[in-house]
């Protein structure tokens, strides 16, 4: 099943990742939904009811926003952490298919003052009366988290993809994680990191791309993790070059196969090791 937008609207990203980040959200099927809107197919039930299953103390605030003191939420690595207070105005809602079931996916990332908080929650819309929470986690690894285009592994299974980045003066570190709903729990099954390096006279950009590949005999397709590394020389005056480099473009591709025993994806190759010095493995 393809992602179906419940409601779509323009999205402007005021963050260091700029247009590229906004496009990633758009391709993923971003659907901004107000918390006080009614849930389709559930007369009299608003998204407030669903959000309160994750953030029980949610209450209306000023200027159409909502406030919460937060909740203790599990990270995709498994450890639980308190989220801290915040305020939000919208959620992003998608149709989502996992384990052969049609589910509702809600991404709660519109938090003011909580850059490391990006909640993903899955609900069973077939529950009597009100969609029932199956699981909720905080996928925020770093300061800014964006939803990337999802991976449709099979007709019955969708993998979620998120980028978390930390912009600094001379580099941006980005963690890309693939998240699946397994036995009622959201967990990451693939986690890789890339960087942007910005030295005087040279910029190194690493652009990750994910795509499923046939893997006969496995429960799920393999995932091809491709990183395009661009080294660009910048015409600027430097006391000393930051890096001795030549302009070039390289591509590093690793294939991850599903490990049923470990319930995760495992790399069959290690071409990632060939990336530029100073970048994450």
N, C-alpha and C positions, 0 to 999 in steps of 0.2 A: 504494500500500500504506500502510495506517495504521500509525503507530508501535505496536509491540507490546512491552509490558513483559516483560522476561525475569524479573525479580523486582522486586516493589514493596515499599516500606516507608515508614514515616512519616519525614518530613524536617522538622527544626526548624532554622530559619535564625536564628542569633544574629548579626545584622548590622544596620547602620543602615537598610537597606531594609525590614526587618521582615516583616510578614505579606504585603505586596504581592510582595516578592521570593520568598517561599516559594510563593505561589500561582502565580507565573510558572513556577517549577521544576515544580510539580505538573502544570500544564497542558501542559508540554512532554513529560510522560511520564517523570518522574524514576524511575530504576530503580537503587537502590543495590545494588551487587553486591560481595561480598567477593572479594579478590584470590585467595584459595585455593579458591574455588568452581570446579567443573568447567564448561567451556564446553559448552553443549548441542550435541549432534550430534558431539562430538569426545571420545570416551571417553579418559580418562587425561590430558587436556589441561586445565589450569586457566588462569584469567585471568592468573596470574603470568607464564606463557609469553608472553602477548600484551603485557603491560605491559613486559616485558624487551626487547621489540623497539623500544620507545621509550626506556626507561630501563634500559640493560643491566646496571647495577650494583645493581639492586633486591635487597634482602635483608631477611629478617624482623628486626623490631625488638622492642621491649617492648610488652606489653599488646595484642597482636594487630595492631600497626601495622607498617608497612614503611618502610625508610629508603633514601634514594638521595642521592648527591652531585650528582645532576642531569645534564643533558645540554645540548648546544647545539641549540636548536630555532629553526626559522624562525617569525617572526611572520607574520600574515596579510598584512601589507604587503610581505613578501618578505625582510626583513633577518633574519639569524640572530643569536641572543643566547644566552649561557650561562644556564641556568635557576637554578643555585645549588642547595645542598642542601635537603632537605625530608623530611617523613615523611607517609605516607598510610595509610588503612585500607580505603577502598572506592573503586570506580569506578562510573560510570553507563553502562549498556550499552543500546543500542537497535538494533532492526532499522532499516535505512536503505536507501533506494533512490536510485541515481544512475546516469545513463548507461544505463538499462535493466537494471541489475544489482542483485541483492539483496546488500547489504553489511552489515557490522557496524560500528556507530559506538560508540566508547568516549570518554567524557569523563572526564578525570582532573583533578578540581578540588579534591579533599579534601586540600590540602597545608597542614600546619602550618608557619607561619613564612614562607610564600611567597605573599603576597597577590596579587602580580602574575602568578602562574603559573596558567594554566588550559589544560590540554593537551586537544586534540581529535585523535583518531586514527581512521583508517578502515582496516578490514581486509577482505580477500577471504575469506569463510568457505568458498568452494568449493575453496580450495587443498588439495592432498593433505596429509593428516595434521594440520597446524596452520594456522589462519587466518593469512594473510600480510599484513603491513603494507603499505598502499598509500601513505599519507602521514600525517604528524603535524605539527601546528603549535601554537603558543601563542597563543590568542585573547585572553589577558588584556591589556587596554589600560590598565586602572587597577586600584586596590587590590582591589575586589570584583567578581567576574564571575559572572553568573547565566545559565543556559540559559533562553531564552524559547520559547514555542510555535513549532514549526517551520512553514515555509511549504511546502505541497504544490503545487509549480508545475505539474507534470503527473503523469500516472500513473507516469512513469519518472524524475522528477527532484524531489528534495527540497532546499530551501534551509534552512540552519541559521541560527538567530538567537541572538545573545548580547548582553547588556547588561553593560558595565563601568562602574563608578561610583567616584567618589572623594568620600566624605563629609567635609565641612569644617564649621567652626563655623556659617557663615551661608549655605552653599550646598552643593549636591550636583551635581556634573557627571557626566553619564551619556553614554556613547558606545554607540549601538546599531549593531551590524554584522550584515549578512547574508553568510553564507559558503556557497560552493558548491564542489563537487569538479569541477574542470575540467581535462581532460587529465591526470588523475592527481595534481593538486595542489589542496590546499585554499587558497582565497583569498577575501578579502572582495570582494563585488561591489556593496556599498552600505554607506556609513558616514555616520551622522548623529548629531548631538549635541543633548541637551536639558539643562535645568537645573531645580533647585529653589532658589529664593532665599528666605532667611528673614531679613528685616529687622525691626526693631522696629515693630510695628503692622501689618505686611503680610507675607504669604507668597504667593509665586508658584510654582505647581506646573505642570510641563509633562509630560503623559502621552502617550508615543508609542504608536501602534497601526499595525500593518502588515497588509495584506491584498492577495492577488493579484487582478488584474482582467483580463478578456479583452483581448487585444491581437492582433487578426487579422493574420496574416502574419509575426509575430515568432516566434522560436524558443521564447521563454518568455513567460508572462503579464507584464503590467505589474505593478508593485508600488505600491500606494497607501500613502503615508506620511502619517499623520494625527496631528497634535499638538493635544491639547486643553489649552489654557492657562487655568488657574484662578487668579484673583487674589482672595485672601481677606484681609479686614481683621481684625486680631486686637486684642481689647480688652486692651491693656496700657499701662502708663505709659511714655512715651518722653520723653527730653530734647528730642529733635527727631525728627519722622517720618523714617524711612529713605528713603521714596519717597512722592511725592505720587501717590496712586493711588486708584481706585475699584474696589469689588468687581465683578467681572465674569467671564464665561466666554467664551472665543473658541476657534474651531477653525481650524487652518491645515492645508490638505491639498495635498500635491504628489504628482504621479504620475511614477514612474520607469519608463522603457522600456528594454528590453534592447538594448544596442549590440553587435551581433555582431562588428564589427571590433575594438572595444576589449575585448570579453569582460567587460563590466561593465554595471551599470545607470546610466542617465543621467537626470537630472531634466528633465522637459519644462516645468516651471513653477518659480517661485521665491517661492511664498507664505510660505516659511519666513522670508523677510526681514522679515515683518511682526510677528515676535514681540517680546517685551518688551526694552527696552534693558538691556544687561548680560548677555544670554543668548548662547549660542554660535550661530553662523550655521547 
